């Protein structure tokens, strides 16, 4: 799954599961969740066939969400 697909999936989880939530609000919720995850000191995520620090991964995912 690409970062863009993951960004869409994360925003959609908020947008589809919280009644009366606007798309921009769903994006904001996803960004808040990513900020929380980025603060994890020991987070590593799979990316491009390898492992990267969670902070780098989440920063790139955050950029994809902001583009939506």
C-alpha atoms as an extended CHARMM CRD file, in Angstrom:
* protein
*
        68  EXT
         1         1  UNK       CA              0.0000000000        0.0000000000        0.0000000000  PROA      1               0.0000000000
         2         2  UNK       CA              1.3550000000        3.4300000000       -0.9050000000  PROA      2               0.0000000000
         3         3  UNK       CA              1.5670000000        6.3240000000        1.5240000000  PROA      3               0.0000000000
         4         4  UNK       CA             -1.2620000000        8.0580000000       -0.3400000000  PROA      4               0.0000000000
         5         5  UNK       CA             -3.4740000000        4.9780000000        0.0250000000  PROA      5               0.0000000000
         6         6  UNK       CA             -2.6390000000        4.7830000000        3.7260000000  PROA      6               0.0000000000
         7         7  UNK       CA             -3.4240000000        8.4860000000        4.1470000000  PROA      7               0.0000000000
         8         8  UNK       CA             -6.8100000000        8.0100000000        2.4730000000  PROA      8               0.0000000000
         9         9  UNK       CA             -7.5400000000        4.9430000000        4.5870000000  PROA      9               0.0000000000
        10        10  UNK       CA             -6.7170000000        6.7490000000        7.8410000000  PROA      10              0.0000000000
        11        11  UNK       CA             -8.8380000000        9.7970000000        7.0030000000  PROA      11              0.0000000000
        12        12  UNK       CA            -11.6850000000        7.5640000000        5.8210000000  PROA      12              0.0000000000
        13        13  UNK       CA            -11.6880000000        5.7200000000        9.1590000000  PROA      13              0.0000000000
        14        14  UNK       CA            -12.5840000000        8.9600000000       10.9050000000  PROA      14              0.0000000000
        15        15  UNK       CA            -14.8530000000       10.2990000000        8.1650000000  PROA      15              0.0000000000
        16        16  UNK       CA            -16.9260000000        7.1180000000        7.8650000000  PROA      16              0.0000000000
        17        17  UNK       CA            -17.1640000000        6.2700000000       11.5660000000  PROA      17              0.0000000000
        18        18  UNK       CA            -17.9650000000        9.5880000000       13.2250000000  PROA      18              0.0000000000
        19        19  UNK       CA            -21.4350000000       10.8990000000       12.3650000000  PROA      19              0.0000000000
        20        20  UNK       CA            -21.6650000000       14.4430000000       10.9780000000  PROA      20              0.0000000000
        21        21  UNK       CA            -17.8910000000       14.8160000000       10.6560000000  PROA      21              0.0000000000
        22        22  UNK       CA            -16.7860000000       16.8950000000        7.6790000000  PROA      22              0.0000000000
        23        23  UNK       CA            -13.8970000000       15.7060000000        5.5150000000  PROA      23              0.0000000000
        24        24  UNK       CA            -11.5870000000       18.5040000000        6.7090000000  PROA      24              0.0000000000
        25        25  UNK       CA            -12.3570000000       17.5770000000       10.3130000000  PROA      25              0.0000000000
        26        26  UNK       CA            -11.5480000000       13.9430000000        9.5550000000  PROA      26              0.0000000000
        27        27  UNK       CA             -8.1910000000       15.0520000000        8.1210000000  PROA      27              0.0000000000
        28        28  UNK       CA             -7.4980000000       17.0370000000       11.3010000000  PROA      28              0.0000000000
        29        29  UNK       CA             -8.3170000000       13.9920000000       13.4560000000  PROA      29              0.0000000000
        30        30  UNK       CA             -5.9350000000       11.8590000000       11.3990000000  PROA      30              0.0000000000
        31        31  UNK       CA             -3.1940000000       14.4810000000       11.7400000000  PROA      31              0.0000000000
        32        32  UNK       CA             -3.6770000000       14.6140000000       15.5120000000  PROA      32              0.0000000000
        33        33  UNK       CA             -3.4040000000       10.8150000000       15.6720000000  PROA      33              0.0000000000
        34        34  UNK       CA             -0.1860000000       10.9450000000       13.6500000000  PROA      34              0.0000000000
        35        35  UNK       CA              1.2780000000       13.6060000000       15.9400000000  PROA      35              0.0000000000
        36        36  UNK       CA              0.5480000000       11.2970000000       18.8550000000  PROA      36              0.0000000000
        37        37  UNK       CA              2.1770000000        8.3270000000       17.1110000000  PROA      37              0.0000000000
        38        38  UNK       CA              5.2120000000       10.4020000000       16.1210000000  PROA      38              0.0000000000
        39        39  UNK       CA              5.9790000000       11.0460000000       19.7730000000  PROA      39              0.0000000000
        40        40  UNK       CA              6.7000000000        7.3550000000       20.3000000000  PROA      40              0.0000000000
        41        41  UNK       CA             10.4390000000        7.0580000000       20.9190000000  PROA      41              0.0000000000
        42        42  UNK       CA             10.7240000000        3.4540000000       19.7740000000  PROA      42              0.0000000000
        43        43  UNK       CA              8.4820000000        3.4110000000       16.7440000000  PROA      43              0.0000000000
        44        44  UNK       CA              9.7170000000        1.8660000000       13.4920000000  PROA      44              0.0000000000
        45        45  UNK       CA              7.5870000000        1.3430000000       10.4010000000  PROA      45              0.0000000000
        46        46  UNK       CA              7.9930000000       -0.6150000000        7.1510000000  PROA      46              0.0000000000
        47        47  UNK       CA              8.6250000000        1.5940000000        4.1200000000  PROA      47              0.0000000000
        48        48  UNK       CA             10.0430000000        0.9800000000        0.6440000000  PROA      48              0.0000000000
        49        49  UNK       CA             11.0010000000       -2.5910000000        1.4550000000  PROA      49              0.0000000000
        50        50  UNK       CA             12.9110000000       -1.6470000000        4.6280000000  PROA      50              0.0000000000
        51        51  UNK       CA             12.3710000000       -0.1840000000        8.0580000000  PROA      51              0.0000000000
        52        52  UNK       CA             12.5410000000        3.5120000000        8.8790000000  PROA      52              0.0000000000
        53        53  UNK       CA             12.0770000000        5.4550000000       12.0710000000  PROA      53              0.0000000000
        54        54  UNK       CA              8.4370000000        6.0280000000       12.8730000000  PROA      54              0.0000000000
        55        55  UNK       CA              8.9870000000        9.7890000000       12.8490000000  PROA      55              0.0000000000
        56        56  UNK       CA             10.1210000000        9.8070000000        9.2040000000  PROA      56              0.0000000000
        57        57  UNK       CA              7.3080000000        7.4670000000        8.1740000000  PROA      57              0.0000000000
        58        58  UNK       CA              4.6540000000        9.4920000000        9.9680000000  PROA      58              0.0000000000
        59        59  UNK       CA              6.0010000000       12.7880000000        8.6140000000  PROA      59              0.0000000000
        60        60  UNK       CA              5.6380000000       11.4850000000        5.0690000000  PROA      60              0.0000000000
        61        61  UNK       CA              2.1750000000       10.0830000000        5.8170000000  PROA      61              0.0000000000
        62        62  UNK       CA              1.2090000000       13.4330000000        7.3330000000  PROA      62              0.0000000000
        63        63  UNK       CA              2.2640000000       15.1950000000        4.1280000000  PROA      63              0.0000000000
        64        64  UNK       CA              0.0490000000       12.8590000000        2.0990000000  PROA      64              0.0000000000
        65        65  UNK       CA             -2.9390000000       13.6010000000        4.3390000000  PROA      65              0.0000000000
        66        66  UNK       CA             -2.3630000000       17.3260000000        3.9820000000  PROA      66              0.0000000000
        67        67  UNK       CA             -2.4400000000       16.9450000000        0.1690000000  PROA      67              0.0000000000
        68        68  UNK       CA             -5.9030000000       15.3270000000        0.2240000000  PROA      68              0.0000000000
